[in-house]
């Protein structure tokens, strides 16, 4: 999922230790000896707050929930949900930028998750 997002033209960046470009990738490889890096990561949708919200509103398979590590794929846009009561400066100091989306990949078939994200990104 992270590799697919990394190549998508509407994605600014993907923050996932499983990607070789991540600054902690080598450390993660040492610690996660199975070669699996987990299913929770963040990415940035190009276009700021409206783009992040549009992506969340566009998903159909993924659920819009704040918890993580569920059996189903979950997405959340922290700037408009969990951190909306903070000022933009407070959000940024907490690592929340307007275009940030957090995803917890579930057990659905990867092709179905990619198709869902692709159709949601087409609406951005």
C-alpha positions in Angstrom: 0.0 0.0 0.0 2.8 2.4 1.0 4.7 1.7 -2.2 1.6 2.3 -4.3 0.8 5.6 -2.6 4.4 6.7 -2.9 4.1 6.6 -6.7 0.7 8.2 -6.9 0.7 11.7 -8.4 -1.7 13.2 -5.8 0.5 12.1 -2.9 3.1 14.4 -1.6 4.9 12.0 0.7 4.5 8.7 2.6 5.8 8.2 6.1 6.4 4.5 6.5 9.6 2.8 7.9 9.1 0.0 5.3 10.1 2.3 2.5 13.8 2.4 1.8 13.8 6.3 1.7 12.5 6.5 5.3 15.3 7.8 7.6 14.7 4.9 10.1 14.4 2.2 7.5 17.7 0.5 8.3 16.9 0.5 12.0 13.4 -0.9 11.3 15.0 -3.7 9.2 17.1 -4.6 12.2 14.2 -4.5 14.7 11.6 -6.1 12.4 13.6 -9.2 11.4 10.6 -10.8 9.7 10.7 -8.1 7.0 7.2 -6.9 8.0 7.1 -3.2 9.0 3.5 -3.0 10.3 0.3 -1.8 8.8 0.0 1.7 10.3 1.5 4.7 8.5 0.8 8.3 7.3 0.7 10.0 4.0 0.2 13.5 2.7 -2.4 14.3 0.0 -1.3 17.2 -2.2 -3.7 20.2 -1.8 -3.8 20.8 2.0 -6.8 20.6 4.2 -9.4 20.4 1.5 -7.6 17.6 -0.2 -7.2 15.6 3.0 -10.9 16.0 3.8 -11.9 15.1 0.2 -9.9 11.9 0.3 -11.5 10.9 3.6 -15.0 11.7 2.3 -14.3 9.7 -0.9 -13.3 6.3 0.6 -15.9 3.7 0.4 -14.3 0.5 1.6 -12.1 2.0 4.3 -13.8 3.2 7.5 -13.3 6.7 8.9 -12.3 5.9 12.5 -9.7 7.1 14.9 -8.6 3.7 16.3 -5.9 1.6 14.7 -4.9 -2.0 14.2 -8.4 -3.2 13.4 -9.2 -6.1 11.0 -10.7 -3.5 8.6 -8.9 -0.7 6.8 -9.2 2.6 8.7 -8.4 6.2 7.7 -8.5 9.4 9.6 -7.7 13.1 8.8 -6.4 14.4 12.1 -6.5 18.1 11.2 -10.3 17.9 10.8 -11.1 15.4 13.5 -8.9 14.4 16.4 -6.9 17.7 16.4 -9.5 20.1 15.1 -9.8 21.9 18.4 -6.1 23.0 18.2 -4.8 26.0 16.3 -2.9 25.4 13.1 0.3 26.2 15.0 -0.6 23.7 17.8 -1.4 21.1 15.2 1.9 21.6 13.5 3.8 21.4 16.8 2.1 18.0 17.3 3.1 16.8 13.9 -0.3 17.3 12.3 -0.3 19.1 9.0 -3.4 19.9 7.0 -2.8 17.3 4.3 -1.9 14.4 6.7 -3.9 11.2 6.5 -3.3 8.2 8.8 -4.1 4.7 7.6 -4.3 1.4 9.3 -4.4 -1.2 6.6 -6.8 -4.1 7.3 -7.2 -7.6 6.0 -9.2 -6.8 2.9 -7.5 -7.8 -0.4 -4.8 -5.2 -1.2 -6.3 -4.8 -4.7 -9.6 -3.7 -3.2 -7.9 -1.3 -0.8 -5.9 0.2 -3.6 -9.0 0.5 -5.8 -10.8 2.3 -3.0 -7.9 4.8 -2.4 -7.5 5.3 -6.1 -11.2 6.3 -6.6 -11.1 8.5 -3.5 -7.9 10.3 -4.8 -9.6 10.8 -8.1 -12.2 13.0 -6.3 -9.4 15.2 -4.8 
